[in-house]
């Protein structure tokens, strides 16, 4: 959020790296102990969360700017 508010590319990249490390940890460590249906549900849940993060990020970063009405 700080990267979006302050328009800091470094903060946005740091948060993307943290999300990447968290996803790798979930795949390599947390899902290793699961089997069958629980592993599938965890995989689907992680996918839904990642899609939600991507959707939110797109809407916050690329939100439409108000039209410049001074030139009309």
Order of alpha helices (4+ residues) and beta strands (2+ residues): alpha-alpha-alpha
